[in-house]
Amino acid sequence: MFHPDPGASSSDEFKGFNEARRIMWCHEARTRVYERFEQTSFIGDTNVAAVHVDNTTRADRVFLVAFDKAGQQVGVDTLYIDEPNQHLNIAPEFDHEFTGMNVVPHSQLDQAISRENGWVVNLKVLREYDPLADRRATQRAVFLAHLQDMMKNGEVRGFLFGRGESNDTDAA
């Protein structure tokens, strides 16, 4: 049986671990949205400006409705959820509200948003997403979050930035 260390009960004890976990969850959400949208024709269709993701009506599928820049419906698709990790939860980096996407008032897209049964993906931002660059940035962020805990616990006393091959690396 595991007995936690009484001195380790502080909520700040694993602050870096908790931050790393949050960073990974966000990365997984972005990656999932991108990969699932690659299964549709919407990313390649430049006429599609936004997609409403109805992720609340059915547990076993996600209904997608595509809209043009004027907010008029231009297509539909359904993505089936065979595993829980296929669900399309909100990824703020792609959400129309967080990206500042303009929605034409009283358009079909505006009406879909008002029903509050999902979220809207800004396709311009999704098309610009670079999964490899995001993965690399996430790896660095997770490492730095863990480094915070490791330095606090004395597991790391210093480190080098760079590749260690040149003389102009900085020691911390």
N, C-alpha and C positions, 0 to 999 in steps of 0.2 A: 504494500500500500504506500502511496506517495504522501509524504508529509511536507507541506510547504515550509520554507524557511520563514520564521516569524518576521525577520528583518526585510523580507522580500515582498511584504504585503502592500507596499506603496504603489499607488497607481502609476507613478512615474518610473517604476522599476524597469518596465519593458516598453517605454515610450517609443523607442526606435522600432521595435518589433511591430507594435500596433500601427505605426505610421507605414512601415513596409507592407504590412498586410493590406492596408487601405489603398496604397499605391498599386499593389498587384490586382486587387479587385477592380479598380478603375481601368487598369490596362486590359484585363480580361473582358470587361464590358465593351470597351472600344473595339477590341479584336473580334469579339463575337458579332457585333453589329456589322462590321466591315465584311467578315467572312460570310455571314448570312445574306447580306445584300449582294455579294458576288454571285449568289445562286439565282439572282433575279436579273432581268434585263434593264433594271432602272439605272444602274451606275453608268452603263454605256449609252443610255438614251439621253441626249443633251436637252431634249424637250422637257424632261422631268426635273423640276426644281425642288420639290419636296415630296416626302412620302409620310403619310399618316400610318402609324403602327398601332393597330388595335391589339393590345396584348392583354386585355381584360375580359373579353367576351367569352373566349374558350380557353381551356387550359392546355388542350392538345394541339393548338395551331395559333398562328399569328396572321391576322389579315392586314395586308398592305394595300393602301390606296395612293396612287401617284397623282401629283398635281403639277401643272405648269406654272410659269411665273405669274400668270393672271389669277391663279388659285382655282383653275378649272380642272376637273378630274380628267386624266388622260390614260389611266390604266389601273389594273388591280392584279394582285397576286396573293397566294397563300403559302406560308412556310409552315410545315408541320414540325411539331416538337416531339421527337422521339426520346430525347434525354433532357433532364432538367437544365443542363448547361446550354441548351439551344434557345432558351427563352430570351426575348429581346427586351431587357430592362432598359431604362433610360441611361444613355451615355451623354452626360451634359455637354461634352465637347462637340456633339453632333446635333443636339437639341435646338430647335428653332428659337426658343426663348433665350438660351444662353449665347447663341451665335449672333443674335440681333437680326435675324432674317425678317424681312418685311412680309406681312400677310395682308393681302388686299381685303379691306373690310367688306363684309357681306358676300364674300366669295364662297365657293363650295369648300375650300380649305378652311376658311374661317368658321364655317358651320361645323365641319368635322372637329375642329379644335374645341368648339363650345360644348360638344357632347361629353368631353372629358373622359373618354374611354381609351386613352393611350397617349402617345406623344408623337411629335413630328420631327423627322430627320431632315436637316438641311443638306441636300445632296451636293451642293457646291463644296461644303466643308468635307463631306464624306469622300468626295472624289479627290480632294487634295491630301487626304490622309495617307501617310507613308508608314505602313506597318513595321518595316525594318527600323526606321529611325525612331519610332515610338518604342519598339522593343529595347533598343540600345539606351534610350533616355530612361526608360523604366528600370533597366538593370542598374544604371548609375544611381538613380534615386533610391532604389531598394538597398544598394550597397551603403550609400551614405546614411540612410536611416538606421541600418544595423550597426554601422561604425559608431554612431552616437552611443548606443548601448555598450558596445565593446570597449570604447574609451572610458566610459563611466565606470565600468566594472574592472578596469585595469587589464583587460585582455589584449589591448592594443596600446602601445605607448607612442608610436609614431608611424608614419607611412610616407611613401613617395608618390608624388603626382607625376604622370608621364609614363613612359615605357621603360625607364631605367637604362636606356642605351646611350643617352647623351649626358653631358656634364651639366646641363642647364635644367635639371629637374629640381623641384622644390621639396624640401623635407618639411613635414609638419610636426 
